[in-house]
Amino acid sequence: MAEPGEGGAASSPYGSASRERFVLSRRYAAGTGGVRGLLITVLGDYLRPTRRPAPTSAFIDAFGRLAVAEPACRQALVRASADGWLISRRDGRYTWWRLSPAFEHFLDIGASRILGFTGAQPGWDRRWLLLLARLPEGDRAMRHLLHTRLGWLGFGRPAPGAWVSTHTGRVKEVEFLLREAGAYERAQLFLSEHLGGGDLPSLVRQSWDLDELERAYQEFIDEFTSPPSDDPIVRFTRLVHAWRRLPLIDPVLPAELLPDPWIGERAVRLFHDQHTRWEPAAIREWERISQEAS
């Protein structure tokens, strides 16, 4: 597939970073499971805000506290380097790791979305983005890519071949996704209004699984209102690791389309409270274990 911006394709909404080696994959954007997913959280929690390289020993120390064995940690670092996430530098007997420009850019985007997440869409003008796209039944890879990434963009699916979103400003992102999936010529994109027919709460329940989303928020609240770990890296990393998938699966609907009260807003307040309280100590501890190799 040609790089975005070549051959008449749309430019990436993520800028020039998409033309570097790192590719924003399903595993990066949604992967919170396994050592690889945990590494993304650690890189976003510590290397991204400090903008400084860290030695292998700091990762081994932090991952050990999170019950990850040293060989698995080392393997994750090597794979991340091969994928273009990290750049390594040898200094005597130590190896230091820094973020590649492309991956740092993507982590900045992710942090902006996570920290700016409010749980409900403000200032909705009652317009909808409507996408119609019929995909070949046999092209499972295209269908999976489109369904997954549209979900990340906040789209719901009220009927086969139809997706709706209240986020009308995401046209360019949708167009880029359609081109990336090879589905642009099979799709139609509309800006629309709801004029009548069935009630909107029924449409919302038909398009998005709010019950599952409510369960996910309740699990987060239950876990992070319990007494936290005494280890600053453990409690902070677990907080962000558990949280970062929720803004991806929440369509961030307007408050008028959500149950009242909406549990997502309660979870948002809890996350921001604990993030503010726990981040400084976690950063200090990360810098301490990083400096031990200096």
Secondary structure, 3 states (H helix, E strand, C coil): CCCCCCCCCCCCCCHHHHHCCCCCCHHHHHCCCHHHHHHHHHHHHHHHHHCCCEEHHHHHHHHHHCCCCHHHHHHHHHHHHHCCCEEEEEECCEEEEEECHHHHHHHHHHHHHHHCCCCCECCCCCEEEEEEECCCCCCHHHHHHHHHHHHHCCCEEEECCEEEECCCCCHHHHHHHHHHCCCHHHEEEEEEECCCCCCHHHHHHHHCCHHHHHHHHHHHHHHHCCCCCCCHHHHHHHHHHHHCCHHHHCCCCEHHHCCCCCHHHHHHHHHHHHHHHHHHHHHHHHHHHHHCCC
